[in-house]
Amino acid sequence: MNVQHLVTMANQIGSFFETMPDRPQAMSDFANHLKRNWEPRMRRELLQHIEQQGGSDLNGLVLEALRLHGSMLK
């Protein structure tokens, strides 16, 4: 799958969760959303992108959530 498409989708989902007032809960909910709705392959590719490229193209909540909750998404 095209990693830029995954980045775009993650950022769009993250934009929704950024509106939540409780940031730690928003990050947890974001990670749970990916766990429930994305194929494992998609999650692995996005995490690999962060490891290799640093994730500068991801919004702040998305990057922080993936770093914090990445182990549950593998």
FENMODA-V306587 format. One record per residue. RES is the residue in one small letter. D_FIRST is the distance of its C-alpha to the first C-alpha in Angstrom with 1 decimal. Layout:
res->(RES & RES)
d_first->(D_FIRST & D_FIRST)
//
This chain:
res->(m & n & v & q & h & l & v & t & m & a & n & q & i & g & s & f & f & e & t & m & p & d & r & p & q & a & m & s & d & f & a & n & h & l & k & r & n & w & e & p & r & m & r & r & e & l & l & q & h & i & e & q & q & g & g & s & d & l & n & g & l & v & l & e & a & l & r & l & h & g & s & m & l & k)
d_first->(0.0 & 3.8 & 6.1 & 8.8 & 7.8 & 7.8 & 11.0 & 12.4 & 12.2 & 13.6 & 16.3 & 17.2 & 17.7 & 19.5 & 21.8 & 23.1 & 23.9 & 25.5 & 28.3 & 29.4 & 32.6 & 32.0 & 29.3 & 29.1 & 28.8 & 26.1 & 24.0 & 24.6 & 23.8 & 20.5 & 19.5 & 20.9 & 19.0 & 15.6 & 17.1 & 18.3 & 15.6 & 12.1 & 11.0 & 12.0 & 8.7 & 7.3 & 10.8 & 10.9 & 8.1 & 9.9 & 13.2 & 12.5 & 11.9 & 15.3 & 16.9 & 16.1 & 16.3 & 18.6 & 16.8 & 19.2 & 16.9 & 17.0 & 20.1 & 22.8 & 22.7 & 19.0 & 19.3 & 22.6 & 21.4 & 18.5 & 21.0 & 23.7 & 21.8 & 19.0 & 20.8 & 20.7 & 17.0 & 16.4)
//
